Each structure stands twice: as structure tokens, then as C-alpha cells.
Amino acid sequence: MKDSQGFTLVELMIAIGIIAVLAAFALPAYNSYITTAEQGQLISNIKTMEVFQEDFFLRNGEYAVDLDDNDAIRIEIGWVPQRDDDIAYSIADGDGTSYEVTAVSPSGMTICMEYPANTPC
């Protein structure tokens, strides 16, 4: 009889089954991690925008409002996102004493913060 080397089909199927079980646990955890990181990035950028809005308020006596896109925000208050990942930011209409910032990521995640109360919309 000849000694054969290698794996049997049963051994390969067991290895594939173990990998599938590990992947079934790892993928949801990874997706949750990605969602949490994306949310953190949006909130961090909105918080940095608050500093620029406060500076604008000190110079003009009111907050900048009705800014529909990143370019308008950059021009009006001088704020630029830390990373430009096609995230759309806007500052909603207001009376100048308060404002709402909305951030929408390419994946559709939306974060909205109301200031100066610093609360979610």
C-alpha cells in the first residue's frame, strides 16, 4: 500500500465549516465597528464646526445659518472637515441665536446636532 499525503475531503469540509462559523461571528462585529467609527467621525467633525460657529458669533453677533453645503460652510465660517469622504454637511435655517448642523455620510448615516443646546435634533 502506498502512503498518501494531503487532506481528505472530510478534513477539508471540517476546516471550511470552522471558517464559516468564525466568519458568521466576525462579520457582524466588523460591521458594527465600521458603523461606530463612521458615527464618531461625523460627531467629531460637527463638534469642531461648533468652534468655528462660536468664533463667527463673537465677530458678528449671530450664528451663521442657512448654509446648504460644505463649500458654503467653508466660505462663511472657514470650517473644513478633517477628512473629506464625500460627507455632506449643512447648517439649517435659524434666527441667528441657534442653529442645527446635519451631516450625511455616503452610506446614508445622518447625524443632526442642535446648538447651543448641544443636543441631538
Buried (B, 14 or more C-beta within 10 A) or exposed (E): EEEEEEEEEEEEEEEEEEEEEEEEEEEEEEEEEEEEEBBEBBBEBBEEBBEBBBEBBEEEEBBBBEBEEBEBBBEBBEBEBEEEEEBEBBBBEBEEEBBBBBBBBEEEBEBBBBBEEEEEE
